[in-house]
């Protein structure tokens, strides 16, 4: 009896999992600014990114990190003392209302991330399409949009946010959404103006003229050709606006607009309640919310400035290296570089 050997062909092999190319391209694009930067640029990018990531992780895992909820004023041992000093029970002390400062500072990070994320998404979703349409189509539509955006841009940003928050407070129940929309009204004109200016210069480019000659519709040109070429500066603006949005959020909270104290913890509101404590020597009620604002704004500003230095062609600096190519020689003691002669090339090849 002869044993039969079965040879398994390559078609019978189990398919190996190959990571999607799109995922690799995304990671490459995200890592590109860090690879291109060097010196101070890289320090700003890396430092700002690390602090921003820690800030976001704190916001995500706030219920696990904070010892209490943001509105907790007692535990199993009883009520917290009002304006109590830092102890093992309340590590960062308590506020004038008897809330734990550490818990409110940590949950304040979650509120800031939610509001800033919504505000940036709303601003990009409104400002970028309007800038593309206005810059490409032009005409009366462009004049009307420019007039509206210039009118909004002329107002002081905090005053405009206050007016928007006041008008929306009676129509929307969520204070986080109200504050996010109020901040959106402030920053939409910035995205509109930047994208419109880029579109005006890009619509006369050769590839746009070629697309028109081939009969492409305006919607196709805007979506397929213009969008990817005019939004390169949007990440920089979004990062800088996120830092500024935290200050706007703190200003609204300090004035008692937008987010109510029983809805979520907010750094600006806590600072407003701690103003009277500073004169009485109670430093802990204002120190930690203030540090949260400073660290978050500084981290996002570092990321934005670092990206601007790398992505902006007028500010970008690249390391320039001059490789010595085979067939070239550099004279000793001289900076001249010229082609090697035939005997020298043979001698170099023999070596």
N, C-alpha and C positions, 0 to 999 in steps of 0.2 A: 504494500500500500504506500503510495507516494504522497508525501505532504505537499499541499498546495500553498504557495506563498503569494499573498495578495500585496501588490505594490500600489500604494496610495498615491495618486497623482496630486499635482499641486492644486487642482480644482477641488479636491476633497478636504483641503486644510481648513481649519477654522479661521474665519476672517479675523484679522487683527484690528483692534480699535485704533483708528488714526484720529488725532485731535483735529477738529475742524480748522480749516485755513482761516476762516473768518475770525475765530477766537485768537489765533496767533497774530493776525494783522492788528487786531484791537490792542493786544498787549504790546505789540511793537510800537504802535502809535502813542500809547500812554507812556512808554518808557523813553520815547525819542527825546523829549525835552531834557530829561535827566542825563542822557548820553551826550547831548550837544552842549550842555552847560558845563562850566568849569569855574573854579575860583569862587568869587563872591556869589555868582549866579547859582552855582550848585549848592553852596551853603544856604542861601535863602530858600531855594526850592526844597531841599531835603529837610531843613529845620521846620519850615512852614508846613510841609506835608505831614511830618511826624506829629506835630502838635495838633494839626487839624484832624488827623486820623484818631488820635487819642480823645479829642473833643467829641467826635462823632460816636466813637465806641462808648464813651461815658453817657451820651444821650440815649443810645440804643439800649444799653443795659442799666439804665438809671434805677428801675425797680429792684435790681439785684445788688446794686452798689450802695444805694442810699439806705441808711438804717431805718428810716421811717418814710411815710408818704409825705408829700409836700404840705398837706393840710392837717397833719397829725399834731396834736398839742398835748397828748398824754400817752402813757404806756401802762404796763401792769403795776408799776410803782406809784402811779397817780399822775397829776398834771405836771407839765414842765414849768419851771419857774420863768417868769417874764424877765427878759434881758439878763438871763443867767450866764455866768462865765463858762468858758469851755471846761468840761469835766468828762469823766469816763462815760457818763450817761449821754451827754450832748457834747460831742467832740469839738464842735466849733461854736458852742454856745447856743443861746436861744434869742429870738427876736422880741420886740415889745409886745407882740401878740401871743407869745409863748410857743412859737413854732421852732423846729430844729433848723438851725442855719445851714448845716451841712446837707440836709435833705433838700432844702429849698434851693440851694446852689446847684446841686446835681440835677434836680428836676428842671431848673432853669435852663440848663444846657439842652435838655430835650425840647423845651419850648422854643428856644432859639433856633435849633436845627429844623424843627417843623416849619416855623414861620419863614425862615430864610429859604429853605428848599422850595416851598410853595411860591414865594415871591419871585425867585429866580426863574422857576418853570413858567409861571404866568407871564413874566416880563419877556422872556425869550419867545414864548409861543405867540405873543402879540406883536412885539417890536420887530422881530426878524421878518415875518411875512409882510408886514406893512412896509418895511424898508425896501424889500425886494420889489414889491408891486409898484410902489411909488417911484423908485429909481428907474425901473425898466419901462414902465408905461408912460410916466410923465404926464404932461397936460394938466387939465383942471383937477384931476384926482391928486396929482402930486402937489399942486398949490394948496389944496384944502388940507391935506394931511400935514404938510409942512407948517401951515398956519396953526393947526391944532397943537402939534408937538412943540412948536416954539412958544405958544401960549402957556403950555404946561411947564416947559423948561424955564420960563421966566419967573415962576413962583419959587420962593425958598422951599427946599425939599421938605423940611420938617413941617412948615405951615401947610403945604399941600397934603402931606400925610395926615395931619391933624384934621383938616377939613374932610378928607375922604373917610377917615375912621368915624368921624362924628356923623356923617350922612349915612353910613352903612350900618351903624350900630343898632338902629331900630328895625332894619330889614333882614339882617342875618343873625342867627342865634349864636353861632360859633365865634368867639372872640379871636381865635387863631386865624380863621378864614378872613375875618374882617381886617385884622392887622396885615395879613399877607396881601390882600387886595389893595389896601391903602399904600403899602410899600411898592406894589406893582405900578400904581399910577405914577409914582415918582420916577421909576427907572425905565419905563417903556420908551420915553423920548430919547434916552441915551442909545439904546439898541437901534432905534429907528434911524437916528442920524448917522451912526457909524455904518450900518448896513446900506443905507441909501447912498452915502458917499462912495462906498466901494462898488455898488451896483452902477452908479453913473460912469465910473471910469472903466468898468469891466464890460459894459454893454456895447462899447465901440471896438472891442477886441476882435481879432481875426476869427477866432473860433465861433464867436457869437454871430458874426456876419455870415460865416459858412453855414451855421445852423439855420439862419433865416433863408439863405439861398436854397437850401435843401427842402424848404417848406415846413419847418418845424413850427408848431404852434407856440404862442407866448408862454402858455402854462408849462409846456415841455421844456422850453429854454430856461425858464426860471427854475424849475425843479431839477433838471438834469445837468445844466451847464453853469448857471450862475450861483446856485446855492452853495455848492462845495467850494467855490472860489472866493466868496465874500464873507463866509462865516468863520474864517480863520482867527479873527480877532475877538470873536464872541466869548471863548473860554476865558480870556484875560479879563474882559469886561465883567463877566459873570462872577469871577473870583473876587475882583475888587468891589463889585456891588454887594456881594455877600457880606464882606467886611463892613461896608457902610450900612447895610440893612440891619446889622446887629445894633449899631449905634442908633438908628432910627427906631428900632423896636424898643430899645432902652429908653429913648426919649418919650415915646408914646406911653410906655408903662410908667415912667416917672410922672407924667401928667394925668395918669389914671384913665387913659383911653385904650380901647382895643380889648385886651385880655383882662378879664375880671380876676380878682385875687382868689375867689373860690373855684375858678375853672382850671387854672394851671399856675405854677410858680413862674415868676418873671423877674429878671435881675433889676430892671428899671424900677419896678414897683417896690422891691425890697430896698433899693437905695433911697427912694423917696421916704419910706418909713424909717430909715436909719439916719436921716438928716439931723433930727433932734438928738439922737444918741451920740453923735460925734462930739458935741459940746459938753457932754456929761462924762466923757472918758470911756464910753462904751464903744470900743473900736471894732469888735468882731462882727457886728451886724452889717456894717458897710464894707469891711475889708474883702470878704470872700466873694460876694456878688460883683464888686468892682474888679477883683482879680479875674473873675470869669470873663467879664467884658473885655478887659485889656488883653488877656491871652488869646481869646478867640479872634479879636480884630487884628492883633499883631500876626497871628499865624496865617490868616487868610490874606492879609496884605503882603506878607512875604511870598506866598505862593503866587499871587497875582503879579507882583513886581518881577519875580523870577521868570515867570512865563512870558511876561512882556519883553524882558531882555533877550530871551531865547527866540521867541516867535516873531518879534518885530524885526524886519529886515534892516532897518536903519540903526538898530541898537545891537544886532546880533554880532557876536565875536566868535570866530572859529579859530581853532588852532591850525596854523599853517605849517605844514611839514613839507620839506623838499626831498623826496626820495632820490637816491643815487641809482639811476637806471643803468643796466648793463649796456656798454657801448658809450658811456660818458665818463669823463674824468674831471677831477677837481685839482687844479694846480695847487701844490703845497705853498702855503703862505699867500695865496691869491684867492679871490672870490670868483674868478671867472670859471665858467663851466662850459666845456666844448666837447665835441665828438672826439672819441679816441681814434688815433691813427691805426692803420692796419697792423703794423708790428706790435703796437701796444695792446691791441685787442687779442692778437695771437698769444702774446706773453701772458695776459690776464687769463685767457682760456687755459693755457698750460698750467698755470698755478692752480 
